[in-house]
């Protein structure tokens, strides 16, 4: 019985996760940036930071501020950042 309950709880947690492909791409870009050592790979860090910033800006330009799509992006992006 406990196994079934645990499975249901985990299933609900996974199904409640906000999903947005753009948010996932931007979030993972910044997460990769955090893995780069600034002392050893400064040029790579600058390039990745620039790419992440451009990706983030281009994604935000797709949405009208305050639209449902924009809100869904922000919600999914915030969720991804906190994982």
N, C-alpha and C positions, 0 to 999 in steps of 0.2 A: 504494500500500500504506500509506503514512504517513497519508494522508487517512482511510482506513478505520480505522486504529488510533486516530487522534485522535477520530474520530466515536464509536467505542466507549468511549473513556475519558470523553468528555464525557457520553455517554448514561448511563454508570454513575454519574457524579457527580450528575446530575440525578435519576436514579431512586432514589438513596440518601438524598435529602433528606427528612427527616421532615416530614410534612404534617399540620397540625391547624388547622382553620378558626378555632377560638377563639384559638389561639396567634398565628396570623397577624393576626387583628383587634387583639389586645392589642398585639402588637409594632409594628404599623404605626401604631397610635394614639400610642405613645410616640415613634416615629420622627418623626411629624408634630409632636409637642410640641418636639422638638429643633430643628426648623426655625424656630420662632417666636422673634423677637427680644425678649428680656425688657425691654429698654429702650424699645422702640417699641410693643410690644403686651402690656403686663403683664396687662391684664384678659382678653385672649384666652388668654394663657398659663395663667392661673389656671383659666379655664373648661375648657380642653382637659385640663389636668392633673387636674382634678376628674373629668372624664368618663373619662379613661383609668384612674384609680384605681377608680372605680365599676365600669367594665367588667371590669377585672382581678379585683376582689373577687367580682363576680357569677359570673365564669367559674370561679374557684377553688371557690366554694360548690357548684357542680354536681358536683364530683368528691369521692369519698371519698379522704382522704389515703392515699397509698400504693397506690391502685388502678391498674390498667393504664391507664385513661383519664387519670388524673392524671400518671402517668409519661410518657405519650405527649405530653401537653400541655407538661410541663416540658422534655422533649427538643426538641420543635418550637420552643418559645418561646426556648430557649437558642440553638438553631441560627439562628433568625431574628435574634436580637440580634447575633450575630457575623457576619452577612452584610455 
